[in-house]
Amino acid sequence: MGNVSRDQCVRLRRRAPNSLRSPALFCAVWLAAFAASSAVCQAAREVTIYRDEFGTPSVYATSAEDACYGLGYAQAEDRLEELLKQYRRATGTMSEVFGPGDQNLQNDYRQQLWRHAEIARQKYPELSAKTRSTIEAFLDGVRKYMSEHPDKVPTWAPKLEPWMCVALSRYIIWGWPEGEAGGDLKRGGIEPDPIEYHGSNEWLVGPSRTKAKAPIALVDPHLSWYGPFRFYEARLYGGEIEFSGMAIVGLPLPPLGHSRYCSIAMTTGGPDTSDCYVEEINPANKRQYRYDGKWIDMTVRTEVIRVKQGPKVVEKKFEIDETRHGPVVARRDNKAYCLKIPYYDQVKVTEQLYRMATAKNLAEMKQALAMLQLMEQNIMIGTVQGDIYYVRYGRVPIHPAGFDFKRPVPGNISKSEWQGLHKFKDLLQIENPPQGYMQNCNVSPQFMTRGKLVDPDAWKDRADLFNGYWSLDHRYDNPLHQRAAMVLELLAGTSQMTTDAAIGIALSPAVYGADVWQKRLATAWAGADAKLKADKHTAELYTLIQNWNRRCDADSTGTIAYLFWKDQFPPIVKTYDKAGFPPPKEVDNAMILAALKKGTEQLLAAFGRLDVRYGDVYRVGRTGTGRDWPVSGGSVDGIATPRAISFDSIHDKKSPHLVGHGGQTSTQVVLLTNPPKSWTVLPLGESDDPKSPHYDDQAQKLFSPGRMKPAYFLDKPELLKHLGGKPKTLVRE
């Protein structure tokens, strides 16, 4: 009878009906009931992982914790080494295993500078019980896989502690506020540490402009396909969690995607959250700074970073100076520069993500967002109730008047101190705009629709919250860059959007403004001299460009011809192209024809022919494998299509060959019916195991041909028709 004592049994028998007071009969009934209860308890702890034909896990459980347990197991099964590296990255311990190269030592120092591990460890008990239980369940799932597969566990694996997930969440968001403050430092004449580029696309189309009369959302982050920001796709079903989306490896909840009720998208951009202060240093003591007429001692702490050097591991000590404004990141001319970040003491990213994932409507989503734990972003939310919503999001300091917080601010007087933080209600927010759609492909709020949705002049007194910028001609209504301009044009021209049309826009290889250049070329060619027109190669390049459909399709020969032509123009042309503007006044017919002639020569020199297909040059696949496939679209010199892909150069013996390494990391299109339906694609594959069929299958079968796969969200019968193997059932002990 398990843990039930003999005395308890007697007391229970005395309370039973007369018909059950026989000791033998009562014990038989009790044992049967206990056995049934135990079976129910075991069933309640079962977690089943179904994988579709692309290896995407759908985790079915009866509680949120058990769903996170299953996600931890699945992530470990697919990307264990990357998962373990995540915790080392966040805690600044990569160098002791992998040596100081690849910027390991520099990155380790930065994590110690910002005290991610220390603060996470100290503040972990402050998280809600629910947040702690989901984190701990996730790590239990990771440990479960590691215990079952000890041969897969690297010798350098760290001991897993729950606070490491908190440190990792800080590490992941940090590039945005650190980059914001670093921009202020740069404008002060000091080059900050480099921060990885972050870009993305997002848009929402309201019910009035879709065929299904339900919102359609695009969730499309643009990051590296390798390393800490490579997303992991999963679907979680457990308790109040019903979510399909993309998770950071090593964290228990996906930040991007959709639940049964809401979609969540984010792009880089947002209010001014972080600043740089310049301190006046005591000439007689470099660790004292002036504040309101007094010399104040800096806080000095010593950090030790273990570094692998050959067969040995040595300890390197670093002294980090800190003022009331933050750690010192640079010194010059008896001045010290400190970065002040309002996320410095914050640890509740996972708690906010849980509340966002379980929000049932826009009001609940706003309550979750009001925690202000995520980095500065353009956040878009769609709901099954039909709402489309935008907020320019972040923890925003209230700046005192009289200082330029876009540059280093004097730290020697209390008058320059922050006067608190803005509340969520202060942030720029747009709900159900009359245009019926919004896009934010890393643009300022005034460029999100056609027409004046947001007037920057109305935000002059709240510039830190708006934190926007003008287009090249200092107007409100002109597109800011090609990618956003093309998306805006495609959205504005859609009145009854279908999901197929939405996927077409998400993966569009269309080139904004190319029609204007074709017309200019035609005019110049009409006036060209007979000698140039008689040059068969130049005439061929001209024809390729004029017959081009202005799309970077994989089989297009006009795209490469256009690229080699445009590459011959002076830098000002690329500036105008990037901004989505027509040719500048400096471009005349002579320049156009000279560029055509030179482009012809350059293309022949590179390939020996002019009819080079875009997909012969621009490819996708795992680097280093020798397996890659043609792709459409991309972000290449002079062109930025809505489908963003950045490429690395790998030169073979015959021709330049470039393979994608970043851009669209985890594209999702969501139709917000009730329940929602969605389609997704990864650029490589779900697994990091070269022997897995899911190592690069999406690159070949989906990403290369420009397709997306259904998520089968809340559609288990359909999922079961598309399984890629036997389900895995775990019993959480």
Secondary structure, DSSP 8 states (H G I E B T S, - for coil): -TT--HHHHHHHHHHS-GGG-SHHHHHHHHHHHHHHHHHHHHHHTEEEEEEBTT--EEEE-SSHHHHHHHHHHHHHHHHHHHHHHHHHHHHT-SHHHH-STTTHHHHHHHHHHTTHHHHHHHHGGGS-HHHHHHHHHHHHHHHHHHHH-GGGS-TT-----THHHHHHHHHHHHHHHHHHHHHHHHHTT---------EEEEEEE-GGGBTTSS-EEEEEEEEESSSTT-EEEEEEEETTEEEEEEEETT-SS-SEEEESSEEEEEEE--S---EEEEEEEETTEEEEEEETTEEEE-EEEEEEEEEEETTEEEEEEEEEEEETTEEEEEEETTEEEEEE-TTTT---HHHHHHHHHT--SHHHHHHHHTT--S-SEEEEEEETTS-EEEEEES--B---TT--TTS-EE-SSGGGS---B--GGGS-EEES-TTSEEE-SS--GGGSSSS-SS-GGGGGGGHHHH-----TTS-SSS-SSHHHHHHHHHHHT-SSB-HHHHHHHHT--B-TTHHHHHHHHHHHHHT--HHHHH-HHHHHHHHHHHT--SB--TT-SHHHHHHHHHTTS-HHHHHHHHTT----TT--HHHHHHHHHHHHHHHHHHHSSS---HHHHEEES-TTSS--EE----EETTEE-SS-EEEEE---SSS--EEEEEEESSEEEEE-SSS-EEEEE-SS-S---TTSTTSSHHIIIIITTT--EE--TT-HHHHHTTBSS--EEEE--
